[in-house]
Amino acid sequence: MSYGYSKEVNLSFDEVVERTINALKEEGFGILTDIDVKKILKEKLDVDFKQYRILGACNPPRAYKALQVEEEIGLLMPCNVIVYEKNDRVIVSAIRPEVAFSVINNQSLAPLANEVEVILKKVINNI
Protein backbone atom coordinates (compact mmCIF):
# COMPACT_ATOMS: atom_id res chain seq x y z
CA MET A 1 0.00 0.00 0.00
CA SER A 2 1.40 3.38 -0.98
CA TYR A 3 1.85 5.80 1.90
CA GLY A 4 1.66 8.90 -0.30
CA TYR A 5 -0.64 10.36 -2.92
CA SER A 6 1.28 11.93 -5.80
CA LYS A 7 0.83 13.86 -8.99
CA GLU A 8 3.26 14.92 -11.69
CA VAL A 9 2.79 18.57 -12.58
CA ASN A 10 3.88 20.34 -15.75
CA LEU A 11 4.82 23.62 -14.06
CA SER A 12 8.00 25.11 -12.61
CA PHE A 13 9.14 23.93 -9.20
CA ASP A 14 8.55 27.32 -7.56
CA GLU A 15 5.09 27.59 -9.11
CA VAL A 16 4.12 24.15 -7.79
CA VAL A 17 5.33 25.08 -4.28
CA GLU A 18 3.33 28.31 -4.37
CA ARG A 19 0.20 26.61 -5.72
CA THR A 20 0.50 23.84 -3.15
CA ILE A 21 0.76 26.28 -0.25
CA ASN A 22 -2.21 28.27 -1.57
CA ALA A 23 -4.31 25.13 -2.15
CA LEU A 24 -3.60 23.94 1.38
CA LYS A 25 -4.59 27.33 2.80
CA GLU A 26 -7.86 27.21 0.87
CA GLU A 27 -8.63 23.95 2.66
CA GLY A 28 -7.85 25.32 6.12
CA PHE A 29 -4.25 24.13 6.42
CA GLY A 30 -1.39 26.32 7.53
CA ILE A 31 2.26 25.62 6.85
CA LEU A 32 4.07 25.04 10.16
CA THR A 33 7.36 24.04 8.60
CA ASP A 34 8.93 24.61 5.20
CA ILE A 35 12.12 22.62 4.82
CA ASP A 36 14.29 23.36 1.79
CA VAL A 37 16.18 20.08 1.60
CA LYS A 38 18.44 21.24 -1.24
CA LYS A 39 19.57 24.26 0.77
CA ILE A 40 20.06 22.34 4.00
CA LEU A 41 22.10 19.58 2.36
CA LYS A 42 24.30 22.19 0.71
CA GLU A 43 24.84 24.05 4.00
CA LYS A 44 25.36 20.99 6.20
CA LEU A 45 27.08 18.51 3.89
CA ASP A 46 28.25 20.66 0.98
CA VAL A 47 26.44 18.38 -1.47
CA ASP A 48 24.29 19.30 -4.42
CA PHE A 49 20.79 17.89 -4.41
CA LYS A 50 17.71 18.37 -6.57
CA GLN A 51 14.96 20.83 -5.64
CA TYR A 52 13.06 19.23 -2.76
CA ARG A 53 10.76 20.91 -0.24
CA ILE A 54 8.94 19.40 2.70
CA LEU A 55 5.88 21.36 3.79
CA GLY A 56 4.50 20.53 7.23
CA ALA A 57 0.79 21.26 6.87
CA CYS A 58 -1.61 21.51 9.81
CA ASN A 59 -5.35 21.98 10.06
CA PRO A 60 -5.75 23.14 13.70
CA PRO A 61 -9.37 21.99 14.27
CA ARG A 62 -8.62 18.50 12.94
CA ALA A 63 -5.28 18.32 14.76
CA TYR A 64 -7.08 19.20 18.00
CA LYS A 65 -9.65 16.44 17.38
CA ALA A 66 -6.89 13.92 16.75
CA LEU A 67 -5.03 14.95 19.89
CA GLN A 68 -8.19 14.52 21.96
CA VAL A 69 -8.50 10.95 20.71
CA GLU A 70 -4.83 9.98 20.87
CA GLU A 71 -2.16 12.03 22.64
CA GLU A 72 0.72 10.28 20.90
CA ILE A 73 -0.67 11.21 17.46
CA GLY A 74 1.66 14.20 17.57
CA LEU A 75 4.42 11.82 16.53
CA LEU A 76 2.71 11.62 13.12
CA MET A 77 1.91 15.31 12.77
CA PRO A 78 1.92 17.60 10.87
CA CYS A 79 0.77 16.18 7.55
CA ASN A 80 3.77 16.32 5.25
CA VAL A 81 3.44 17.44 1.65
CA ILE A 82 6.51 17.27 -0.57
CA VAL A 83 7.41 18.96 -3.84
CA TYR A 84 10.46 17.70 -5.69
CA GLU A 85 12.09 17.41 -9.09
CA LYS A 86 12.33 14.07 -10.88
CA ASN A 87 13.52 13.59 -14.45
CA ASP A 88 12.94 17.24 -15.37
CA ARG A 89 9.41 17.09 -13.99
CA VAL A 90 7.90 18.28 -10.72
CA ILE A 91 6.11 15.92 -8.37
CA VAL A 92 3.81 16.94 -5.53
CA SER A 93 2.90 14.32 -2.96
CA ALA A 94 1.00 14.20 0.32
CA ILE A 95 1.08 11.68 3.12
CA ARG A 96 -1.97 9.41 3.26
CA PRO A 97 -3.23 9.87 6.83
CA GLU A 98 -5.17 6.60 6.74
CA VAL A 99 -1.90 4.74 6.18
CA ALA A 100 0.11 6.80 8.65
CA PHE A 101 -2.53 6.50 11.36
CA SER A 102 -2.83 2.73 10.79
CA VAL A 103 0.29 2.24 12.94
CA ILE A 104 -1.82 3.34 15.90
CA ASN A 105 -4.23 0.78 17.27
CA ASN A 106 -7.07 3.26 17.73
CA GLN A 107 -10.03 2.83 15.40
CA SER A 108 -11.55 6.08 16.66
CA LEU A 109 -9.03 7.92 14.44
CA ALA A 110 -10.16 6.23 11.21
CA PRO A 111 -12.96 8.67 10.30
CA LEU A 112 -10.73 11.69 10.93
CA ALA A 113 -7.85 10.15 8.98
CA ASN A 114 -10.21 9.48 6.07
CA GLU A 115 -11.54 13.04 6.20
CA VAL A 116 -8.04 14.56 6.10
CA GLU A 117 -6.96 12.17 3.33
CA VAL A 118 -9.88 13.24 1.14
CA ILE A 119 -8.90 16.89 1.61
CA LEU A 120 -5.20 16.28 0.88
CA LYS A 121 -6.06 14.33 -2.29
CA LYS A 122 -8.27 17.23 -3.38
CA VAL A 123 -5.37 19.63 -2.79
CA ILE A 124 -2.99 17.50 -4.85
CA ASN A 125 -5.53 17.02 -7.64
CA ASN A 126 -6.09 20.78 -7.85
CA ILE A 127 -2.42 21.71 -8.33
Secondary structure, DSSP 8 states (H G I E B T S, - for coil): --SEEEEEESS-HHHHHHHHHHHHHHTT-EEEEEEEHHHHHHHHH------EEEEEEE-HHHHHHHHHH-GGGGGG-SEEEEEEEETTEEEEEEE-HHHHHTTS--GGGHHHHHHHHHHHHHHHHT-
